[in-house]
Amino acid sequence: MRVELINPDNPTNAANVPFLQKGLLSWRAKAYSPPLNLCMIAAYTAGDIEVSLTDECARPVDFEKDVDLVGLTAYTNTAPRAYQIADAFRRRHVPVVMGGVHASTLPEEALEHCDSVVIGEAEGAWQRLIQDFREGNLHRIYHNDHLVNLEGLPKPRRDLLTPEAYVTINTVQTTRGCPHNCSFCSVTRFNGRTYRFRPIQEVIEEIETLPSPNVFIIDDNIFSHRERTRELFEALMPLRIRWGSQCTVSIARDLEMLDLAAKSGCIGLAMGLESFSRESLEGAHKRFNDPDRFYKDIEAIKDAGIFIWGSFVLGFDEDDTAGLEKTIQMAKTSRLDFACFNFLTPLPGTVVYDKFEREDRLLNKNWANYNMANLVFQPSKVSAEVLEKKVKKAWLEFYSLKAVFHRLGASFGKIRFFVWLVNLALCFYTRKKLKWTWWEG
């Protein structure tokens, strides 16, 4: 039995590694990171089954491959491509199953293109699906009755990847779930509203198998539970790795944990600041962010020697012209090392999607546009044209040479030098992508 696992092309991960950034990170990279979820699915597949994995971000799909079953995953913006791939294999009478957040949220839509859908986490459901397929009794829907226990997870099948195709294959997950319910986020729908933790020792054993000391921990919030986080940081210290992850800005208010993070090898954190407007944050159900503290929080994290990638969302219903401009200017004059400025994107399964659909404000359901880089809804307090101009302005002003000099100042050491070089690359890339000259904006 031969099973082919496929990750469809994702423009936010593939083909968009900027030329200059490739020179800084990896000349041969075609994508930033691999589909860890499919590596895990492969690890759960019985040993007598021949498993192969194709990440279309890194190499083309072989539509003539001799396989018995195809497994596809998809985010919302990659769903249209996933459907094309599924349709092509089904025309050859090869059964196709789908999973991932989009198929889990809209299973009936996915079933128009595939034979079966796995809803939610795949562990357990995937093994039942494989057994049913062997017996010729494949069901349309598979799902678990409870959230998965993260103890004893197998190590992902990274041997199925082409390492040189990625900036890094060293991605590790230590937790799942989130207790927050941000209006634009689908994490709680997919992974639950509680934190679940992998045993620390199992995390350490997996990291020890990685081919380099540079690791990205893909948890939605590495600073999820203080005592558990302390245990993790202390366990990471002897490994002498360099790592980055994601967390809320609240870590800045715990100087002891910041110090432990730095000592354990943390060099960078990505965090959703979203807005400098308190009204917008409250409307997004993100009251735990305090915009009045952002400057102080950013300084605390940078003082610990950790660089920050701040993420902002523009287009909340509370965002008027003045509020959007405030977020742009305060982000630009902050000491953030990097930032991204995204359109609010109403992903299926989120509070904001349900709201916009009720109010008939979705401009289209072309899922390929639901990638945070396109406006897909009618804004509330500004026109679509104004919002698009503000997002463009945010990118151009944040990555202007003047703003970079203000934010970064003099840099010392390898990490700070690297941050400088990436900023310069993004200055060049942003203007090229948005077709603005250096002196505009």
N, C-alpha and C positions, 0 to 999 in steps of 0.2 A: 504494500500500500504506500502511495506517494502523496504527500500533502505539501502544497505550496502556500506559504504565507506571504501576503503582499501588503505593503504600505504604499498607498497612492501618492503621486507627486503632490508636494505641498510647497507652493511658491514662497511661503514664509520660512521654510527650512532649506529648500533646495534652490539652486541656480541664482540665489540672491546673496550669496556670500560675496561681498564687494571685492573687486580686484585688489585694491590696496590692502584690504583686511586679510585677503588670502596670503599676501606676502608676509603679514605679521603673524598669522596663525598657522596656515598650512597651504602651500601652493596647490596641492592636489585635492584639497577638500572641495566636495560638491554640495555638502550639507553640513549643518552645525553638529547634529547629534542623531543617533539612530533610533528606531522605534523600539524602545525597551520593552513595551508591552508584547510585541510579537516575539522577542527573544524569550520572554517568560512563557508565552504560549508554547513555543517550541520545547521548552524545558519540561512542560507538562505532558507532552505527547509521548505515547508509549515507545519504548526503545526499538520495537520491531517495525516501526513506521519510519520510512525515509522522509525526513523533513528538510525543506529548502526555504529560504527566505529571500524575497526580493524587495528592496526599498527603492521605489521608483525615483526617489530624490537622489539616489546615488547611481542607479543603472536602469536600463530599460526593462520592461516586463517582457518575458518570452511567452507570447500568446500561443505558441505551438508546442509548448513544453508538455511532455507526457506525464500527466498527473491525474490522480483519482479524485482529489478534493482540493478546492481553493478556499483559503480563509482570508478575508479582507477586514481591515480596520479603517476607520475614517473619523476625522473631525468634521465639523459642519462645512468648512470651506473646501474640504477635499472630498466630500460626499459625491458631487457630480462626476469627478474622475473615477472614484470607486465604482460608481454605477456603470460607467463605460467599461471598465475592466471586467466587472461581473457579467455584463451582457455579452461581452466577447467570448468569455469562457463558456457561458451557458449555450451560446450558439453552437459550440462544439460538444454540447451535452455533458459538460463537466459540472458537477454540482458545486455551488458556491454558498458559503456561509459568511455572515457579516457580524461584526461587533464594533465596539467603540462608542463614544458618547453620542454621536449623531444617530446611529442605528438604534441605540438604546432608547433615545428620546422619541424617535419617529419610526418604530419598527414596521408599521404597515407600509409606509413609504418605501423603506428598504426592501421589504418583501416583494415589491414589484420588480426587483432586480436580482434577487437571490432566493435560495431555497430555504434558508434558515437564518434566524437572528439570535445572537446571544445578547441578552439585556443585562447591563451592569457588569460587575466583575466576572471575569471568565473562569477563574479557578473553580473547579468542581463542575460547573456547567459544561466546560470544554471537554472534560473527560467523559461525561455522559453523552455528549454529542458524538464523540468519536466512537463510543461503544454502539450507539444506535446506528451510526452510519455503517459500521461493520456488519450489523445485523439487517441492514436494508430497511431501517425503520426511522429515518430522519424526521424529526418534528420541526414544525415551523418556528417555534419559540422555545428558547432555553433561558432559564434564569435561576438564581439562587434564592432560597427562602430567607437567607440571613447574610449579613456582611461577612466577608472572609476573615478568618483568623490568620494573622500574618506570621505566626510562628512556624518555622520549618519550611519556608518557601525555598524552592530550588534556585540554584544560581542561573541567571539568564544565559541563554545559548549565544554568547558573543562570538563564538567560533563560526557562526553562520554569516557574520558581517564581513565587509571589506573595510578594514580599519582606515586605510589611507583615504577613503572617500569622505571621511568626517573630520571636523575640527577635533572632536574627541569621541571615543566610544565609552569613556569612563563615567557613565551616569549610574547613579545608585538611588534607590528609594528606601527611606527608613520609616516613613509614616504614610498613612492615608486618612482622608477625611478632613473636615473643618467644621467647627461649631458655628461659624458665622453664616450669614445668609445674604451676602452682597447681591444686590438686585440683578447684576449683569453676569454673575458667575454661575457655572454649572457644576462646580466641584461637589457641593453638598448633595445635589441630585444624583450624582454618579457614585460618589464615595462615602456618602453619609454625613450626618451632622455631629459626629463625634470623632475624636482622634483615635486611631489605632496604631500601635507601635510594633515594629519588628524587634525581636530580641537584639540587644546591643552586640552581643558576641557574634551573632549571625551576620550583622552588618559589617563588623570588623573583618570577619573571615572573607566576606565577598570583596571588600576593598583590597585586601591583601593579595587577591588573585589578579588585580588590574595591572595592565602593562606599563603604567606610568604613574607618578605621584600626583598628577593633576586630576582632580575629581570634581564632578558637579553633582550635588545632592538635589534630586528633583522634587523633594517634598514641597507641597504648597506653602508650608510654613515650618521652617526648621526650628523656630522658637515657639513651639506649640505647647509645651508643658515644662515648666522651669526645672523640676528635679530630673525629669527624664533627659532634658536637653543638657543639663550639667553632666549627667552620666555619659552621654554620647560624646560631648566635647572632651571630657577627661580620657575616654577610651581612645579618641583619635590622636591624642598628643604623642604617644610613642611611635606612631606610624610615620611621622614627619612628612605628611602630605600637604599639598596646597589645595584648598577646596573653596567652592562657592556654592550658594544656595539661594533660596527665596524665603522671605519672612515678612512680618509686619514691622512697621517702624517702631513699634513698642519696645523692641530689643534695645533701642537707644537709651531707654530709661532705666536700664539695669546694667550699671557699669561693671559689676562683677561678671555678669554673663558675657558682656562685650569683651572683657579681658580674656576670659576663658576661650571664647570663639577665636580670638586672634592667636592665642597660644596654641590652639589645636590645629592651626594652619589656615584659618579662614582669611581669604584675601579679598573677597567680593560678595556682596549681597544684592539681590534684586528685590524691590519692594514696590507694592502698589500704593503710591501716594494719592493718585487719582485726581485731586483738585486742591486748590488753595481756598476754595469756597466752602464754608461750613454748611451752608444750605444744601449744596450739591452732595456733600458727603453724607448728610443726614438722609437725603432723598435716596441715596444709593444703599442705605442700611449699613453705612460704614462709619458709625459714630465713634468707634474706637480710634479713628484717626483724628488728631488734633492739629489743624493747620497752623494754629498760633505757635505750636512747638516745632514745626518742621525744620526751621533754620537751626534751632538748638539741637534737635535730634540728629540732623545731618552732620553737624560739627562733632557731636559725640562719637558717631560711628567712624568718621574720618580720623579723629584723634586716636582711635584704636588701631589705625593702620589698615582699615578695611575700605575698599572703594564701593561706591553705591551706584546701582542702576535704578533710577526712579521711573516708574510708569505712571502716565497720566491718561485720563479718559475725558474727552471733550464731547459735550452734547447731552449732558443730563438735562432733565426738564427744568431744573432750577438755573441752568446756565443762560444768563443773558449776555449781551455784548461786553458789559463791564466785568462780569464774572470771568468770562473766557480770557479777557485781556489780563486780568489780575493773575490768573494761573500762569499764563505765558510769561509775564514779566517776572513773577516771583520765582518761577522755575529757572529762568535765565540768570537771575542774579543770586540764586542759591549756590552752594558749593557742591552740587551733585557732579559726579564724575561723568555719568552718562544719563540719558533719559530717552524715553520714547513717548510719542503723543498719538494716541489712538482715538478713532471715532468710537463712541459708545456703540456697541454691536449687540443687538438683541438676539442672542443665541437661543434656539429652541430649548425649552426646558427651564428657562430662567424667568424670574419675576418680571423683568422688563419686557421680555418677548410676549408674555401673556397679556401684559398691559397694552403694548402697542398693537397687538392683534385685535384686542377688544375695541380699541379706539380707531381701528382702520388706518394706522399710521405707517405701516410697513410699505416701503416703496416697491419692493419686489421680494420674491423668494428664490432668487438665483443664489443658491447657497455658496457658490464660488466667490461671491462678493462679500460674504460674511467673514471677513478676515481682518477686521479692525482697521483696514486701510481704505475702505470705501464707506460712503454714507448710504445706509439702506433704510432709513426711516425719516419721517418728517419731524424736524426739531420743534420744540414747543415755543421758545421765546426768541429765537432768531430764525432767519431764513436758512435754507439749505446752502445757498451760495455763501452767506456770511460764515457759517460753520466750516465749510470747506476751506475758505480763505484763512480762517483762524488756525486750523490744523496745519496748513501749509506754512503759515507764519511761525508757528511754534517750532517746527523743525528747523526752519531756516535761521531763526534768531538764536535758538539754543546752540546750533552748530555753526555760528559765525565765528570768525577768528577772534573778534573782540570779546565775545562771550566766553570762548574757551580760555583765553588768557585770564579773564576775570575769575572764572571758576576754579581753574587748576593752579594758577600762580606758578612759582618755581617748583620743579619736581626733582626729587632725589630718589635714587634706588631703582632697581629693575622694574618693579611693579608700577611705580609712578611714571617712569619713562614709557612703559607699555601703554598706560592710560593716555598719555599725551599723544602717542603715535596713533592709537585707535581713534581718538577724537579728531585728529587731523584727517585721517582717512574718511571719517564720517562727514566732516566738513565738505570734502571733495565730493563724496558719493551723494550726499543730500542735494547739493546744487546740481549735480549732473542728472540725478533722478527727477528732480522737480523742474529742471530746465531754467534755472535762475543763474545769473552771473554773480560773480563775487561781490559786486558793489550794490546789488539790489537787496532790499530788506534789511 
